[in-house]
Amino acid sequence: MKRILTINGGSSSLRYALFELRPGPVRVSGGKFERLSKDASAATDAMLEKLQAEHGCGTPDAIGHRIVHGMQHTAPKRINPKLMVQLRKIVPYDPEHMPREIELIKTLQRHFKRTPQVACFDTAFHRSMPRVATLLPIPRRYATRGVQRYGFHGLSFTFLLQQLVRLGDGAASKGRVILAHLGSGASLAAVRDGRCIDTSMGFTPAAGLVMGTRSGDLDPGLMSYLSLARRMTPKALQTMVNHESGLLGVSATSADVRDLLVRESRDERARDALDLFCYQAKKWIGSFAAALGGVDTLVFAGGVGENAAPIRSRICQGLGFLGLELDAGANTRGADLISSQQSRVAVRIIRTDEEIVIAEQTAQLLELDDTGD
């Protein structure tokens, strides 16, 4: 039975899963390491030891990686020396994720010299966006260097659309869908007739909606101010925008929505952070509804979107003009469908699974799965 190991490397974390093809991918194991140092070798060794002990997994048949930034790639690619050169060149486009992802590829190449590895790009989902949605209003010469809006969370959005199809939601292929991946990293995507037409993240994953520790969109003049008046270096600015801002920065206590919900009744800063998050999410939904000409289905996913009923309720409050109405009881229970019977918009909760998308794309590219499932 063929086995695929999937690797989902973050800036300081490693999430992995082992799939068996039966014939389609079936998850048999998985786990996560957090707060990793620059050297992920120890975590990789621990992962492989666990898989060997629990499943006798010596050498997998293939390894699939989530690669956050894929530039112009529209499909997964087999990792080879040429692709590795490309990935190293775009480290400045995403210095928070790319170095760790490259390191994980190299580490696993040392462990499994003959095992094929595949890069599955988060940006590929958004390559269908119309040109106007990719443009940045800066001098055109930068566009020739790849400076544009890309969008991220593409593997999650791919899974959510697949699930809508399985649920028989016609909007997935012929309709207007807004996908909201809300977690410590958060973004939304507008999808018309199965194709992404816009997304909240832009040139980097720090753009768009306010997140756990990332700022989301900022006035560029603020960067000038902090650089000139506060003498912040580019590295300090990058650290602030990615690790010290968002819910953590506004609340001054926590990046975790669960903590903030507990504290908001007695801590104005926690309440401000949650209000800002919900307000911005609502604005993105409204703007995407305008771009789509309405909305047929809204999907909540990610750690916050899947588990925080009060956040879903606050985001949807006031969206009645779109024909959207929640069923309060269903929302509190975390039901799959949380819109009321009167709602013209289907509002769903779908538990996302990036790893199975990596496994599927890897199997299909390497033709490991005879069924194409």
C-alpha positions in Angstrom: 0.0 0.0 0.0 1.5 3.3 -1.1 2.1 6.0 1.6 2.4 9.8 1.3 3.9 11.9 4.0 2.6 15.5 4.0 4.6 18.4 5.4 3.0 21.7 6.4 5.8 24.0 7.7 5.1 27.3 9.3 7.5 30.0 10.4 7.9 28.3 13.8 5.8 25.2 13.5 5.6 21.8 11.6 2.4 20.0 11.0 2.6 16.6 9.3 0.3 13.7 8.3 0.8 10.2 6.9 -1.7 9.0 4.3 -2.2 5.6 2.8 -3.7 5.3 -0.7 -6.8 2.9 -0.4 -6.8 3.9 -3.3 -7.6 7.5 -2.3 -5.7 9.2 0.5 -6.7 8.1 4.0 -5.0 9.7 7.0 -3.5 7.2 9.4 -1.3 9.5 11.5 -0.4 13.1 12.1 0.9 15.6 14.6 2.3 19.1 15.1 5.5 20.6 16.6 5.4 24.3 17.7 7.9 26.9 18.8 10.7 25.4 16.6 14.1 27.0 16.5 15.8 27.9 13.2 17.0 24.3 12.9 14.0 21.9 12.4 16.2 18.7 12.3 15.2 17.6 15.8 11.5 18.0 15.1 12.0 16.1 11.8 13.8 13.3 13.6 11.1 13.1 16.2 8.4 13.0 13.5 10.1 10.1 11.7 10.7 8.2 14.8 7.1 8.4 15.8 5.9 7.3 12.4 8.3 4.4 12.4 7.2 3.3 15.9 3.5 3.6 15.3 3.1 2.6 11.7 6.4 0.9 10.6 6.8 3.7 8.1 10.3 3.5 6.9 10.5 5.2 3.5 7.3 6.9 2.2 6.5 6.6 -1.4 6.3 10.3 -1.8 6.5 13.5 0.3 4.2 16.5 -0.4 5.0 19.9 1.0 2.8 23.0 1.4 4.8 25.9 -0.1 3.3 29.2 0.9 4.6 31.2 -2.0 4.5 29.8 -5.6 4.8 33.1 -7.6 3.3 32.2 -11.1 3.0 28.5 -10.6 -0.6 27.3 -11.2 -0.2 23.6 -10.3 2.0 21.5 -8.0 5.5 20.7 -9.1 7.9 17.9 -8.5 10.9 19.3 -6.5 14.1 19.2 -8.4 17.3 21.4 -8.4 15.8 24.0 -10.7 12.7 24.4 -8.5 14.9 24.7 -5.4 16.8 27.6 -7.1 13.5 29.3 -7.8 12.4 28.9 -4.2 15.6 30.3 -2.8 15.2 33.4 -5.1 11.8 34.2 -3.7 12.8 34.0 0.0 12.5 37.9 0.1 8.9 37.6 -1.0 8.0 35.6 2.1 10.9 35.6 4.6 8.6 34.3 7.4 7.8 31.0 5.7 10.1 30.2 2.8 13.4 29.6 4.8 11.7 26.9 7.0 10.0 25.3 4.0 13.3 25.1 2.1 15.0 23.7 5.2 12.4 21.0 5.6 12.8 19.9 1.9 16.5 19.6 2.3 16.3 17.8 5.6 13.9 15.2 4.1 16.1 14.9 1.0 18.9 13.8 3.3 16.7 11.2 5.0 15.1 9.9 1.8 17.4 10.5 -1.1 15.3 8.6 -3.7 11.8 9.6 -2.5 10.1 12.0 -4.8 9.0 15.3 -3.2 6.3 17.6 -4.5 5.7 21.3 -3.9 2.0 22.2 -3.5 1.6 26.0 -3.7 -0.8 28.0 -1.6 -0.8 30.8 -4.2 -1.9 28.5 -7.1 -5.6 28.7 -6.1 -5.6 32.5 -6.8 -3.9 32.4 -10.2 -7.4 32.7 -11.8 -7.9 36.2 -10.4 -8.5 38.8 -13.0 -5.6 41.1 -13.7 -7.2 44.1 -11.9 -7.3 42.1 -8.7 -3.6 41.4 -8.9 -2.4 44.9 -9.5 -0.6 47.1 -6.9 -0.8 50.8 -7.5 3.0 51.4 -7.5 5.4 52.1 -10.4 4.9 49.5 -13.2 8.6 48.5 -13.2 8.0 46.6 -10.0 5.4 44.3 -11.6 8.1 42.9 -13.9 9.9 41.7 -10.7 6.9 39.9 -9.5 5.5 42.5 -7.1 1.8 42.0 -7.2 -1.1 40.6 -5.2 -0.9 36.8 -4.9 -3.2 35.6 -2.1 -2.6 32.6 0.2 -4.4 29.8 2.1 -5.0 28.3 -1.3 -4.8 24.7 -0.2 -7.5 25.3 2.5 -9.7 27.1 -0.1 -9.3 24.2 -2.5 -10.5 21.8 0.2 -13.5 24.0 1.1 -14.6 24.2 -2.6 -14.2 20.4 -2.9 -16.4 19.9 0.2 -19.1 22.3 -1.2 -19.2 20.1 -4.3 -19.6 17.0 -2.2 -22.3 18.6 -0.2 -24.2 19.3 -3.4 -24.0 23.1 -3.0 -24.5 24.3 -6.6 -22.8 27.7 -5.8 -19.4 25.9 -5.8 -19.5 25.5 -9.5 -22.1 28.0 -10.7 -22.6 30.7 -8.1 -21.1 33.2 -5.7 -19.1 31.9 -2.8 -17.2 33.7 0.0 -14.7 31.5 1.8 -13.5 32.7 5.2 -10.4 30.9 6.6 -10.2 32.5 10.1 -7.4 31.4 12.4 -4.2 32.8 13.7 -3.6 33.5 10.1 -6.8 34.7 8.4 -8.0 35.5 4.9 -11.1 35.4 2.7 -11.6 34.6 -0.9 -14.3 35.5 -3.4 -15.2 32.7 -5.8 -17.4 32.9 -8.8 -18.4 29.8 -10.8 -15.6 27.8 -9.1 -12.8 30.4 -9.8 -11.2 32.8 -7.4 -11.8 36.4 -8.4 -10.3 38.1 -5.3 -8.8 37.5 -1.9 -7.9 39.6 1.1 -4.2 38.7 1.4 -1.9 40.4 -1.1 1.8 40.5 -1.8 2.5 38.7 1.5 0.5 36.7 4.1 0.7 39.8 6.4 -1.8 41.7 4.3 -5.6 41.9 4.5 -7.6 41.1 7.6 -6.2 41.6 11.1 -4.9 38.3 12.4 -3.5 36.7 15.6 -0.1 38.5 15.5 -0.1 40.0 11.9 -1.3 43.5 11.3 -3.2 43.0 8.1 -3.5 46.0 5.8 -1.7 49.2 7.0 -1.3 52.7 5.8 2.1 52.7 4.0 2.7 56.1 5.5 2.8 54.4 8.9 5.9 52.5 7.8 7.6 55.8 6.8 6.7 57.3 10.2 8.0 54.4 12.2 11.2 54.3 10.1 11.9 58.0 10.2 10.5 59.2 13.5 11.0 56.0 15.6 14.1 54.8 13.7 12.8 51.3 13.2 14.9 49.1 10.9 13.3 47.0 8.2 13.9 43.9 10.3 12.2 45.5 13.3 9.2 46.6 11.1 8.9 43.0 9.7 9.0 41.6 13.3 6.3 44.1 14.4 4.0 43.5 11.5 4.2 39.7 11.7 4.7 38.9 15.4 3.7 41.8 17.6 0.6 43.2 15.9 -3.0 42.0 15.2 -5.0 40.7 18.1 -1.9 40.5 20.3 -0.9 44.1 19.6 -4.4 45.6 20.1 -5.2 43.5 23.2 -1.7 43.7 24.6 -2.3 40.3 26.2 -3.1 37.5 23.7 -3.3 36.5 20.1 -5.8 33.7 21.0 -9.5 34.5 20.4 -10.4 32.0 23.1 -8.5 34.1 25.7 -9.9 37.3 24.4 -13.5 36.1 24.6 -13.0 35.2 28.3 -11.4 38.6 29.1 -13.5 41.0 27.0 -16.2 41.6 29.7 -13.5 43.1 32.0 -10.8 44.1 29.6 -11.5 46.9 27.1 -8.3 46.0 25.2 -9.5 42.4 24.6 -12.9 43.8 23.5 -11.3 46.2 21.1 -9.3 43.4 19.5 -12.3 41.2 18.9 -14.4 44.2 17.7 -11.7 45.1 15.2 -11.4 41.5 14.0 -15.2 41.1 13.4 -15.6 44.5 11.9 -12.9 43.9 9.4 -14.1 40.5 8.5 -17.6 41.9 7.9 -16.1 44.6 5.7 -14.3 42.1 3.6 -17.5 40.0 3.2 -19.3 43.2 2.1 -16.6 44.1 -0.4 -16.5 40.7 -1.9 -20.3 40.6 -2.1 -20.0 43.8 -4.2 -17.3 42.2 -6.4 -19.4 39.1 -6.9 -22.7 40.9 -7.4 -24.2 39.2 -4.3 -23.4 36.0 -2.4 -25.0 32.5 -2.4 -22.8 30.7 0.1 -20.6 31.8 3.0 -18.2 29.3 4.5 -16.4 29.6 7.8 -13.3 27.6 8.4 -10.0 27.6 10.3 -9.6 27.5 14.1 -11.7 30.6 14.8 -14.2 30.1 12.0 -14.9 26.5 13.0 -15.0 26.9 16.7 -15.9 30.4 17.8 -19.7 30.8 17.6 -19.7 34.3 19.1 -17.3 35.5 16.4 -19.4 34.0 13.6 -22.5 35.7 15.0 -20.8 39.1 15.3 -19.4 38.9 11.8 -22.8 38.0 10.3 -24.7 40.6 12.4 -25.9 43.4 10.1 -25.5 41.4 6.9 -29.3 41.0 6.5 -29.1 43.3 3.5 -27.4 40.5 1.6 -30.2 38.1 2.5 -28.1 36.5 5.2 -29.6 35.3 8.4 -28.2 32.9 11.0 -30.0 30.3 13.0 -28.7 31.1 16.5 -29.2 27.6 17.8 -27.4 26.0 14.9 -24.6 28.5 15.2 -24.2 27.8 18.9 -24.1 24.1 18.3 -21.6 24.5 15.5 -23.8 22.7 13.0 -22.7 22.2 9.4 -25.3 24.6 8.2 -25.9 27.6 10.4 -28.1 29.8 8.3 -31.9 30.0 9.0 -34.5 28.5 6.7 -35.4 32.0 5.6 -31.9 33.0 4.7 -31.2 33.5 1.0 -27.5 32.8 1.7 -26.3 29.4 2.9 -23.9 29.8 5.8 -21.7 26.8 6.4 -19.0 25.6 8.8 -16.5 23.3 7.1 -13.5 21.9 9.0 -10.6 22.5 6.6 -7.9 19.9 5.8 -4.9 21.2 3.9 -3.0 18.0 4.4 -5.4 15.8 2.4 -5.2 18.3 -0.5 -1.4 18.0 -0.4 -1.7 14.2 -0.4 -4.2 14.3 -3.3 -2.1 16.7 -5.4 1.0 14.7 -4.7 -0.6 11.4 -5.7 -2.1 12.8 -8.9 1.1 14.5 -10.0 3.2 11.4 -9.4 0.4 9.1 -10.7 0.4 7.1 -7.5 -3.4 6.9 -7.4 -4.8 4.9 -10.2 -8.3 6.2 -9.6 -7.4 9.9 -9.7 -9.5 10.2 -6.5 
